[in-house]
């Protein structure tokens, strides 16, 4: 069974975006150690899952970075070459390279992906998509990048839970750019 990881930036008070979807508070000036952390968790990944809203900005941004000599690092190439599955009820087809659409039930689609042979799967968002993954107990590893900012209000990802979600702390690591990463594994007790 493949592992589904979540890598997501979160404010200190638990929001993944501001009240109007703002993301200008996120730290992107990552130090080399944080970049290495990301390389380590993504090395065994051979599938990226995304919601439609995030995919419309995420995929073109990485495609552009791979063609720019100043940003065309190995990681940009990896992001473009890794097959992606975009979850959407509205898109009829994908114009993006190496991208398939998933239009069915999220639990069935993710369970099918996890049952296939291959490496790990990673989810990057958006908030509604990740909330659904959390609600149905589909995430195996959480890599929460806690940013040094409190927003006061915004878009959370844990509000869809119908019961408590128990997690096991695996690791905490702080980085000089101000981000603290909390890694949790899902407990054997899944939310209902």
TORKEMAR-224017 format. One line per 10 residues: number of its first residue (from 1); their letters; for each residue y, x, z of N, C-alpha, C. Coordinates in steps of 0.02 Angstrom, whole numbers, plus 50000, padded with zeros to 5 digits. Example, Ala and Ser with C-alpha at 12.3 -4.5 7.8 and 13.67 -1.06 7.14 Angstrom:
<pts>
1> as> 49716 50660 50390 49775 50615 50390 49835 50660 50390 ~ 49888 50642 50354 49947 50684 50357 50002 50645 50394
</pts>
This chain:
<pts>
1> xxxxxxxxxx> 49941 50043 50000 50000 50000 50000 50062 50045 50000 ~ 50107 50032 49954 50169 50070 49949 50217 50052 50006 ~ 50259 50099 50025 50309 50089 50077 50375 50068 50046 ~ 50406 50016 50075 50472 49994 50053 50523 50019 50104 ~ 50569 50062 50080 50621 50091 50122 50687 50056 50107 ~ 50730 50052 50156 50798 50029 50147 50844 50086 50165 ~ 50889 50103 50119 50943 50150 50134 51008 50112 50125 ~ 51046 50106 50180 51107 50066 50176 51160 50093 50223 ~ 51222 50093 50199 51279 50113 50240 51301 50052 50280 ~ 51315 50064 50344 51333 50010 50390 51391 50034 50434
11> xxxxxxxxxx> 51436 49988 50450 51490 50005 50496 51461 50008 50567 ~ 51498 50038 50612 51477 50044 50681 51462 49976 50712 ~ 51498 49924 50690 51487 49857 50716 51441 49814 50672 ~ 51402 49846 50628 51348 49813 50595 51362 49778 50529 ~ 51417 49794 50496 51432 49762 50432 51419 49810 50374 ~ 51398 49782 50317 51385 49823 50257 51442 49818 50207 ~ 51488 49774 50219 51549 49767 50179 51600 49731 50221 ~ 51664 49738 50202 51716 49702 50237 51712 49628 50223 ~ 51755 49589 50255 51754 49515 50247 51762 49493 50175 ~ 51798 49532 50135 51808 49516 50064 51767 49561 50019
21> xxxxxxxxxx> 51714 49590 50045 51671 49634 50006 51696 49706 50001 ~ 51748 49724 50039 51775 49791 50036 51723 49843 50057 ~ 51724 49898 50020 51679 49954 50036 51717 50019 50040 ~ 51783 50015 50045 51825 50075 50047 51821 50112 50113 ~ 51788 50085 50161 51780 50116 50227 51721 50163 50231 ~ 51678 50161 50180 51617 50202 50181 51633 50276 50169 ~ 51599 50319 50206 51607 50391 50197 51564 50412 50137 ~ 51596 50443 50087 51560 50467 50029 51565 50543 50021 ~ 51604 50574 50064 51611 50647 50063 51556 50676 50106 ~ 51494 50671 50081 51436 50690 50121 51429 50766 50124
31> xxxxxxxxxx> 51408 50790 50182 51393 50861 50189 51325 50877 50158 ~ 51310 50940 50149 51248 50961 50117 51186 50937 50154 ~ 51191 50933 50220 51133 50911 50260 51117 50838 50248 ~ 51168 50796 50241 51156 50725 50228 51129 50716 50157 ~ 51155 50754 50110 51128 50752 50041 51054 50772 50041 ~ 51037 50822 50081 50966 50843 50085 50924 50788 50118 ~ 50951 50754 50169 50915 50699 50200 50897 50646 50148 ~ 50946 50629 50106 50935 50579 50053 50883 50604 50003 ~ 50887 50667 49984 50837 50695 49938 50767 50690 49968 ~ 50762 50704 50033 50697 50702 50066 50667 50631 50067
41> xxxxxxxxxx> 50709 50581 50083 50681 50513 50087 50668 50483 50018 ~ 50704 50508 49967 50694 50481 49900 50643 50520 49858 ~ 50623 50579 49881 50575 50620 49843 50511 50582 49826 ~ 50481 50544 49872 50419 50508 49855 50431 50440 49821 ~ 50494 50423 49807 50511 50358 49778 50501 50358 49703 ~ 50468 50307 49678 50463 50300 49605 50481 50229 49582 ~ 50516 50192 49625 50540 50126 49606 50600 50108 49651 ~ 50653 50083 49620 50712 50061 49655 50717 49985 49647 ~ 50728 49949 49701 50738 49876 49697 50810 49861 49719 ~ 50841 49814 49682 50911 49796 49692 50920 49722 49680
51> xxxxxxxxxx> 50971 49695 49711 50993 49628 49694 51039 49632 49633 ~ 51048 49577 49599 51088 49575 49538 51160 49598 49549 ~ 51191 49575 49603 51262 49590 49614 51272 49666 49620 ~ 51232 49699 49661 51239 49771 49667 51221 49807 49602 ~ 51170 49783 49569 51147 49817 49508 51201 49822 49455 ~ 51244 49772 49450 51296 49773 49398 51345 49830 49406 ~ 51353 49856 49466 51396 49914 49476 51356 49977 49486 ~ 51300 49972 49520 51259 50029 49538 51231 50065 49477 ~ 51198 50028 49433 51165 50059 49375 51215 50092 49328 ~ 51268 50057 49307 51317 50090 49262 51352 50151 49294
61> xxxxxxxxxx> 51363 50149 49360 51395 50206 49394 51351 50268 49389 ~ 51286 50260 49403 51241 50318 49399 51232 50341 49327 ~ 51232 50295 49279 51228 50315 49209 51288 50357 49190 ~ 51347 50337 49213 51408 50375 49198 51407 50443 49232 ~ 51386 50446 49295 51384 50510 49331 51336 50559 49298 ~ 51283 50535 49269 51234 50579 49236 51262 50611 49173 ~ 51311 50579 49141 51340 50606 49079 51401 50650 49092 ~ 51428 50647 49152 51487 50686 49169 51465 50755 49196 ~ 51485 50810 49163 51463 50876 49184 51482 50892 49257 ~ 51535 50861 49283 51556 50875 49352 51512 50839 49403
71> xxxxxxxxxx> 51479 50785 49384 51439 50746 49432 51365 50743 49413 ~ 51346 50773 49358 51277 50768 49334 51231 50814 49374 ~ 51221 50797 49436 51174 50834 49479 51103 50809 49466 ~ 51055 50843 49496 50986 50820 49491 50979 50749 49516 ~ 51017 50732 49569 51010 50666 49599 51032 50611 49552 ~ 51086 50623 49513 51108 50573 49465 51055 50562 49412 ~ 51024 50616 49389 50970 50609 49340 50911 50571 49370 ~ 50894 50587 49433 50839 50552 49466 50853 50477 49471 ~ 50914 50460 49490 50932 50389 49497 50925 50352 49430 ~ 50941 50386 49375 50936 50354 49310 50865 50352 49284
81> xxxxxxxxxx> 50825 50402 49299 50757 50406 49273 50707 50364 49314 ~ 50725 50348 49376 50680 50308 49417 50680 50235 49394 ~ 50621 50207 49381 50619 50136 49361 50649 50091 49415 ~ 50683 50039 49392 50717 49993 49437 50692 49922 49424 ~ 50693 49882 49477 50679 49811 49472 50739 49775 49502 ~ 50771 49733 49461 50829 49695 49483 50808 49623 49495 ~ 50821 49599 49555 50804 49530 49574 50862 49484 49556 ~ 50848 49436 49512 50901 49391 49489 50872 49324 49468 ~ 50908 49273 49484 50890 49205 49461 50931 49187 49399 ~ 50983 49227 49384 51030 49209 49330 51026 49253 49268
91> xxxxxxxxxx> 51008 49316 49275 51003 49359 49216 50944 49339 49174 ~ 50954 49337 49109 50900 49320 49063 50863 49382 49039 ~ 50899 49438 49033 50868 49500 49013 50909 49558 49042 ~ 50879 49617 49041 50912 49677 49066 50933 49720 49007 ~ 50996 49741 49007 51021 49788 48957 51017 49860 48982 ~ 50994 49869 49043 50992 49936 49072 50925 49969 49057 ~ 50928 50035 49046 50868 50074 49034 50825 50076 49097 ~ 50759 50077 49086 50711 50083 49141 50719 50030 49195 ~ 50739 49970 49174 50752 49916 49222 50716 49852 49201 ~ 50679 49824 49247 50645 49760 49237 50678 49708 49282
101> xxxxxxxxxx> 50672 49646 49263 50697 49591 49304 50640 49558 49342 ~ 50655 49539 49403 50608 49499 49444 50643 49433 49456 ~ 50612 49378 49434 50643 49313 49439 50605 49266 49486 ~ 50546 49289 49509 50505 49246 49550 50523 49249 49624 ~ 50479 49222 49665 50487 49222 49737 50489 49294 49763 ~ 50538 49310 49804 50549 49378 49827 50488 49406 49865 ~ 50456 49364 49906 50398 49387 49944 50341 49404 49896 ~ 50328 49361 49848 50274 49374 49800 50289 49435 49757 ~ 50351 49441 49734 50370 49497 49690 50366 49564 49727 ~ 50393 49567 49788 50391 49629 49826 50319 49645 49846
111> xxxxxxxxxx> 50281 49595 49866 50210 49606 49884 50171 49633 49825 ~ 50186 49608 49765 50152 49632 49705 50171 49706 49692 ~ 50236 49722 49698 50258 49791 49689 50225 49838 49740 ~ 50223 49816 49803 50194 49858 49856 50119 49869 49846 ~ 50086 49821 49815 50014 49826 49804 49996 49870 49744 ~ 50044 49884 49701 50031 49927 49643 50022 49999 49664 ~ 49987 50037 49622 49981 50109 49634 50049 50141 49622 ~ 50064 50193 49660 50126 50229 49649 50155 50254 49714 ~ 50215 50282 49708 50250 50309 49765 50288 50255 49803 ~ 50334 50278 49844 50374 50232 49885 50423 50193 49842
121> xxxxxxxxxx> 50447 50139 49871 50498 50096 49841 50559 50100 49887 ~ 50619 50100 49857 50679 50101 49898 50726 50045 49878 ~ 50755 50012 49927 50804 49958 49916 50872 49985 49936 ~ 50922 49971 49893 50990 49991 49908 51036 49932 49921 ~ 51018 49872 49904 51061 49814 49917 51065 49769 49857 ~ 51109 49724 49857 51164 49705 49899 51143 49666 49961 ~ 51194 49642 49993 51185 49613 50060 51140 49552 50060 ~ 51147 49506 50013 51104 49446 50012 51032 49465 49998 ~ 51022 49511 49952 50955 49533 49934 50922 49567 49995 ~ 50957 49613 50026 50930 49649 50084 50918 49600 50142
131> xxxxxxxxxx> 50962 49552 50152 50952 49502 50204 50886 49464 50194 ~ 50872 49448 50131 50809 49413 50115 50749 49459 50129 ~ 50754 49522 50111 50699 49569 50125 50687 49573 50200 ~ 50740 49578 50239 50735 49582 50312 50705 49517 50340 ~ 50731 49460 50317 50708 49396 50342 50633 49387 50334 ~ 50606 49412 50279 50534 49403 50264 50491 49462 50287 ~ 50520 49509 50324 50481 49564 50352 50453 49610 50299 ~ 50489 49621 50244 50462 49660 50189 50479 49734 50192 ~ 50527 49753 50234 50548 49823 50239 50505 49860 50289 ~ 50480 49918 50269 50438 49959 50312 50478 50012 50350
141> xxxxxxxxxx> 50528 50041 50317 50570 50094 50347 50643 50077 50336 ~ 50681 50081 50389 50754 50071 50386 50788 50139 50394 ~ 50832 50156 50348 50874 50216 50352 50946 50190 50351 ~ 50973 50179 50411 51040 50151 50417 51091 50206 50427 ~ 51138 50212 50381 51189 50263 50383 51250 50233 50418 ~ 51256 50248 50483 51310 50219 50523 51374 50259 50511 ~ 51424 50224 50484 51489 50255 50469 51534 50252 50530 ~ 51579 50301 50538 51622 50304 50597 51682 50257 50591 ~ 51668 50192 50584 51721 50142 50579 51695 50075 50605 ~ 51737 50038 50638 51722 49970 50659 51767 49924 50618
151> xxxxxxxxxx> 51739 49874 50586 51777 49829 50542 51802 49766 50577 ~ 51770 49745 50630 51790 49684 50664 51761 49621 50634 ~ 51755 49620 50568 51722 49564 50534 51700 49591 50466 ~ 51654 49555 50436 51628 49577 50372 51564 49543 50354 ~ 51526 49575 50310 51463 49548 50285 51405 49584 50320 ~ 51366 49547 50359 51309 49576 50394 51245 49569 50352 ~ 51191 49602 50373 51127 49594 50338 51072 49566 50383 ~ 51086 49557 50447 51033 49534 50493 51041 49462 50514 ~ 51085 49423 50484 51097 49355 50506 51045 49305 50482 ~ 51003 49323 50435 50952 49277 50409 50890 49273 50452
161> xxxxxxxxxx> 50886 49316 50502 50826 49317 50544 50818 49251 50582 ~ 50757 49227 50583 50741 49166 50620 50715 49182 50690 ~ 50696 49246 50700 50673 49269 50765 50689 49343 50771 ~ 50678 49370 50829 50694 49440 50842 50653 49486 50797 ~ 50683 49540 50774 50650 49590 50733 50643 49653 50776 ~ 50582 49671 50794 50570 49731 50834 50560 49790 50789 ~ 50596 49844 50803 50591 49905 50764 50573 49964 50809 ~ 50541 50014 50779 50524 50074 50816 50568 50131 50793 ~ 50607 50160 50839 50651 50216 50822 50608 50277 50806 ~ 50620 50306 50746 50584 50365 50724 50627 50427 50732
171> xxxxxxxxxx> 50692 50419 50717 50735 50478 50716 50808 50458 50716 ~ 50849 50499 50747 50922 50494 50741 50946 50562 50720 ~ 50997 50562 50677 51025 50626 50656 51099 50616 50640 ~ 51140 50660 50668 51212 50656 50654 51231 50710 50604 ~ 51282 50696 50565 51303 50741 50512 51378 50755 50519 ~ 51399 50813 50496 51469 50834 50505 51519 50790 50469 ~ 51496 50751 50419 51541 50705 50384 51557 50643 50426 ~ 51524 50636 50485 51538 50580 50530 51485 50526 50530 ~ 51439 50529 50483 51385 50480 50479 51329 50498 50528 ~ 51302 50447 50561 51241 50454 50601 51188 50412 50567
181> xxxxxxxxxx> 51130 50442 50553 51076 50405 50522 51026 50384 50577 ~ 51010 50320 50577 50958 50293 50620 50899 50274 50576 ~ 50842 50304 50589 50782 50286 50551 50735 50246 50597 ~ 50718 50187 50574 50671 50144 50610 50613 50126 50565 ~ 50555 50117 50595 50499 50087 50560 50491 50017 50585 ~ 50469 49973 50541 50458 49904 50561 50400 49902 50610 ~ 50408 49860 50660 50354 49849 50708 50299 49810 50674 ~ 50240 49812 50702 50185 49772 50675 50199 49697 50684 ~ 50247 49680 50727 50267 49611 50736 50322 49595 50685 ~ 50306 49559 50634 50354 49543 50581 50393 49480 50600
191> xx> 50456 49474 50576 50493 49413 50589 50461 49354 50554 ~ 50473 49294 50580 50443 49234 50549 50489 49205 50497
</pts>
